[in-house]
Amino acid sequence: MRMQALTEQLRGCRVLVVGDLMVDEYLWGHIERISPEAPVPVLTLVRRESMLGGAGNVVRNLCSLGALVCAAGVVGADATGNEICELLEVLGVEAEVVREPGRHSSRKMRLMSLEHGQQVFRLDEESTHAARGAIEERLVETIERQAGRVQVIVFSDYAKGTLTPRVLAAGLAAGRRAQIPTVVAPKDSHPQKYAGATVLMPNERELAQLAGVRVDGGDWLDGAAERLLRELALEALVVTRGSKGMSLFETGASVRRVDVPTAARTVYDVTGAGDTALAAFALAIAAGADREMAVRLANLAAGVVVGKRGTATVTPEELRAALAGAEPAAEASASEFAQPAS
């Protein structure tokens, strides 16, 4: 399957996303003076923008790519929780969201300068306690019911309380019973929480934390990846590496490594790029791509969104436009980046 053909196979694939749903709010305004009350800038508000963030941003990207999405998570019985449910409804997502009284739904408010196009302050409002008891039961029931209806399950962990060890273990087991892949974006520092996932997708810092190693020189990555593949019984590990692109590690007779250089041409904002990569990778797997091609598509998708402002999404049309100039070189150089892990 060529990459151009893959972008046309994404539409209609069914994906379950389980994780920490939140609202990303952007408050845009002018900064023209310093407050007389304290040595801080005064932002005069011009406009507000709100969108799904966290696991919700994974959902947004999947919808933008044409997937049929079911989203599961925990939010509070509050105004932000209402907004999260409304935003999911607008996207046409099948939402199985548990409302927990007393929980503050996660909301990240970013104050943005119109003059500079930059964030000047961020305010977070949220509860991060772990879901318990009946809340966990309802999440597990949702995952087990949906597992037979989807082609891949994505677990997006932002350490806000949805993906408890119990929920994640039950979800990964449900994926194995249904014989569908499970793709996990980790945030917790306890690696055994993610044991049994099909694919783990951390960034470099998260990988080092999970493996208990320091990011030191060029040799640490292979050792850390090989250790997690073995100890967590993973089939593959995909590491997002910012300006260095992405690296795929797959188990087999020996560990196979494929490095994919960044596809970004212009970088305005890296916010949410990891969510985009996660969505594109999982959806490519659902569409029948092998993991190397899925990584290449995810890397391309991330390269598109970092050229946009704010928490952005990518479309199949944008991917095809980017591929028009990139695909021949990328496919011709696939073997160039393959090397065994030490």
C-alpha positions in Angstrom: 0.0 0.0 0.0 1.4 3.4 -1.0 1.0 6.4 1.2 -1.3 8.2 -1.2 -3.6 5.2 -1.3 -3.5 4.9 2.5 -4.8 8.4 3.0 -7.9 7.3 1.0 -8.4 4.2 3.2 -8.7 6.2 6.5 -12.3 7.3 6.1 -14.8 5.1 7.8 -12.5 3.2 10.0 -13.9 2.7 13.5 -11.8 3.8 16.5 -12.4 3.8 20.3 -10.6 6.6 22.2 -10.3 6.2 26.0 -8.6 8.9 28.0 -8.6 12.3 29.7 -11.0 14.6 27.9 -10.5 18.4 28.4 -11.1 21.8 27.0 -8.4 23.9 25.5 -9.4 27.6 25.6 -7.5 30.4 24.0 -8.0 34.0 25.1 -6.6 36.3 22.4 -6.0 40.0 23.1 -3.7 43.0 22.9 -1.0 43.8 25.4 -0.4 47.5 25.5 0.4 48.4 29.1 1.7 47.1 32.4 -0.7 46.8 35.3 -0.4 49.5 38.0 -1.2 46.8 40.6 1.8 44.6 39.9 4.6 44.4 37.3 2.6 42.2 34.9 1.2 42.9 31.4 -2.5 43.6 31.0 -4.2 41.6 28.2 -7.3 43.3 26.7 -9.5 40.5 25.5 -10.6 40.4 21.9 -11.8 36.9 21.3 -12.2 33.4 22.9 -11.7 30.1 21.2 -12.5 26.7 22.8 -11.9 23.2 21.5 -11.4 19.7 22.7 -8.0 19.0 24.2 -6.1 16.0 25.7 -7.7 12.8 24.5 -10.3 15.1 23.0 -7.7 16.4 20.6 -7.0 12.9 19.5 -10.7 12.5 18.8 -10.7 15.8 16.8 -7.8 14.6 14.6 -9.4 11.2 14.0 -12.7 12.9 13.0 -10.8 15.3 10.7 -9.2 12.3 9.0 -12.6 10.7 8.5 -12.7 8.1 11.2 -15.9 7.0 13.0 -15.1 7.6 16.6 -16.4 6.5 20.0 -14.9 8.5 22.9 -14.9 7.4 26.6 -13.7 9.2 29.6 -14.6 10.9 32.9 -15.6 14.5 33.4 -17.2 16.5 36.2 -20.8 17.5 36.5 -19.9 21.1 35.7 -20.0 23.7 33.0 -16.7 22.5 31.4 -18.0 18.9 31.5 -21.1 20.1 29.6 -18.9 21.9 27.1 -16.9 18.8 26.5 -20.0 16.7 25.8 -21.4 19.4 23.5 -18.1 19.6 21.5 -18.1 15.8 21.1 -21.7 16.0 19.9 -20.9 18.7 17.3 -18.2 16.4 15.9 -20.7 13.6 15.6 -18.8 11.4 18.0 -20.4 8.6 19.9 -19.7 9.7 23.4 -19.7 7.5 26.5 -18.7 10.0 29.0 -19.1 9.4 32.7 -20.1 12.4 34.8 -18.6 12.4 38.3 -20.0 14.9 40.8 -17.3 16.8 42.7 -14.8 16.5 39.9 -13.5 19.6 38.2 -13.4 18.9 34.4 -10.0 19.7 32.9 -9.7 23.1 31.3 -6.5 24.7 30.1 -6.8 28.5 29.5 -4.1 30.1 27.5 -3.7 33.9 27.3 -2.4 34.8 23.9 -0.9 38.0 22.6 -2.2 39.1 19.2 0.9 41.2 18.7 3.3 38.4 19.1 1.2 35.3 18.3 2.5 33.8 21.5 1.2 32.4 24.8 1.9 34.7 27.8 0.2 32.8 30.5 -1.7 29.5 31.2 -4.2 28.8 33.8 -5.3 25.2 34.5 -8.5 24.2 36.3 -9.0 20.5 36.9 -9.2 17.6 39.3 -6.7 14.8 38.8 -7.8 12.2 41.3 -8.2 8.6 40.0 -11.5 7.3 39.0 -12.8 4.7 41.5 -15.5 2.1 42.1 -18.6 2.6 40.0 -16.8 5.1 37.7 -14.2 2.5 36.8 -16.8 -0.1 36.3 -18.7 2.0 33.8 -15.5 2.7 31.9 -14.6 -1.0 31.8 -18.1 -1.9 30.6 -17.9 0.7 27.8 -14.5 -0.6 26.6 -15.6 -4.2 26.7 -18.8 -3.4 24.8 -17.1 -1.3 22.2 -14.1 -3.5 21.6 -16.0 -5.8 19.2 -17.2 -2.9 17.1 -13.9 -1.1 16.4 -10.7 -1.7 14.6 -8.3 -0.2 17.1 -8.4 1.2 20.6 -6.4 4.3 21.5 -5.6 5.1 25.2 -4.6 8.7 25.7 -3.2 9.1 29.2 -2.8 12.7 30.5 -2.6 11.6 34.2 -6.0 13.2 35.0 -7.6 10.1 36.5 -9.4 8.3 33.7 -6.8 5.6 32.9 -6.4 3.9 36.2 -4.4 0.7 36.3 -7.6 -1.3 36.5 -9.2 0.5 33.6 -6.2 0.2 31.4 -5.5 -3.5 32.3 -9.2 -4.3 31.5 -9.0 -2.3 28.3 -5.9 -3.9 27.0 -7.3 -7.3 27.8 -10.5 -6.4 25.9 -8.4 -5.5 22.9 -6.6 -8.9 23.0 -9.8 -10.8 23.3 -11.2 -8.9 20.3 -7.9 -9.4 18.4 -7.5 -5.7 17.7 -4.5 -3.5 18.3 -4.2 -1.2 21.3 -2.2 2.0 21.0 -1.2 3.8 24.2 0.2 7.3 24.7 1.7 7.1 28.3 2.0 9.8 30.9 2.4 7.7 34.1 6.0 7.0 35.3 5.0 3.4 36.4 5.8 1.3 33.3 3.9 -1.8 34.4 0.7 0.1 34.1 1.1 -0.2 30.3 2.1 -3.9 30.2 0.4 -5.9 27.4 -0.3 -3.0 25.1 0.3 -3.7 21.4 2.1 -0.4 20.8 3.3 2.2 23.3 3.8 5.7 21.9 5.8 8.0 24.2 8.0 11.0 23.5 11.7 10.9 24.4 11.2 12.3 27.9 8.4 9.9 28.7 10.4 6.9 27.4 13.4 7.8 29.5 11.2 8.2 32.6 9.5 4.8 32.0 12.8 3.0 31.4 14.5 4.8 34.4 17.4 6.1 32.3 18.9 9.5 31.5 18.7 11.1 28.1 22.4 11.1 27.6 24.2 11.0 24.3 23.1 8.9 21.4 23.1 5.4 22.8 20.4 5.6 25.5 17.4 5.3 23.1 18.1 1.7 21.8 18.7 0.4 25.3 15.6 2.1 26.8 13.4 0.9 23.9 14.6 -2.7 24.0 14.1 -2.8 27.8 10.5 -1.7 27.6 9.7 -3.9 24.7 10.9 -6.9 26.7 9.6 -6.0 30.2 6.1 -4.8 29.0 5.6 -7.5 26.3 5.0 -4.9 23.7 4.9 -5.7 20.0 6.2 -2.2 19.1 7.3 1.1 20.5 7.0 4.4 18.6 9.0 7.3 20.0 8.1 10.9 19.0 11.3 12.9 19.0 10.4 16.5 18.1 12.8 18.0 15.5 14.4 14.5 15.1 11.3 12.9 13.8 10.1 9.6 15.0 11.6 6.1 15.7 9.9 2.8 15.5 11.1 -0.3 17.4 9.5 -3.6 16.6 10.0 -7.0 18.3 11.0 -10.1 16.3 14.0 -12.4 16.1 15.8 -9.1 17.0 14.6 -5.6 17.6 14.1 -3.7 14.4 14.6 0.1 14.4 13.4 2.5 11.7 14.1 6.2 12.0 11.9 8.7 10.2 13.2 12.3 9.9 10.9 15.1 10.7 8.5 16.2 7.9 8.0 19.7 9.2 9.0 22.5 6.9 7.8 25.4 9.1 7.2 25.2 12.9 4.8 27.7 14.4 3.4 25.8 17.3 4.1 22.2 18.6 1.0 22.2 20.8 -1.0 19.0 20.2 1.4 17.5 17.6 1.8 14.3 19.7 -2.0 13.9 19.7 -2.1 14.3 15.9 0.7 11.7 15.5 -1.1 9.3 17.8 -4.4 9.7 15.9 -2.8 9.3 12.5 -0.7 6.3 13.5 -3.7 4.4 15.1 -6.0 5.2 12.2 -3.4 4.0 9.6 -3.2 0.7 11.6 -7.0 0.5 11.5 -6.9 1.0 7.7 -4.5 -1.9 7.3 -1.1 -0.2 7.1 2.0 -1.9 8.5 3.6 -0.1 11.4 6.4 1.5 9.4 4.0 3.1 7.0 1.8 4.1 9.9 4.7 5.9 11.5 5.6 7.6 8.3 2.0 8.9 8.0 2.0 10.0 11.6 5.2 11.8 11.1 3.9 13.6 8.1 0.7 14.5 9.9 2.6 16.0 12.8 4.7 17.9 10.3 1.6 19.5 8.9 0.0 20.6 12.3 3.1 22.2 13.7 2.9 24.6 10.8 -0.5 25.9 12.3 -1.2 28.0 15.3 -2.7 26.4 18.4 -4.2 23.0 18.9 -4.7 22.0 15.3 -5.9 19.1 13.2 -4.9 17.6 9.8 -7.1 16.4 6.9 -6.6 13.7 4.3 -6.4 16.4 1.7 -3.5 18.1 3.5 -1.7 14.8 3.8 -2.1 14.2 0.1 -0.8 17.6 -0.7 2.2 17.1 1.6 2.8 13.7 0.0 2.8 15.0 -3.5 6.3 16.2 -3.0 7.5 13.9 -0.3 6.3 10.4 -1.1 8.8 9.2 -3.7 11.8 10.3 -1.5 10.3 8.8 1.6 9.6 5.4 0.1 12.9 5.2 -1.7 14.8 5.9 1.6 12.9 3.4 3.8 15.7 1.0 4.0 18.2 3.7 4.7 16.8 4.3 8.2 16.4 0.6 9.2 19.0 -0.6 11.6 19.0 -3.2 14.4 18.9 -1.9 18.0 22.0 -2.6 20.0 
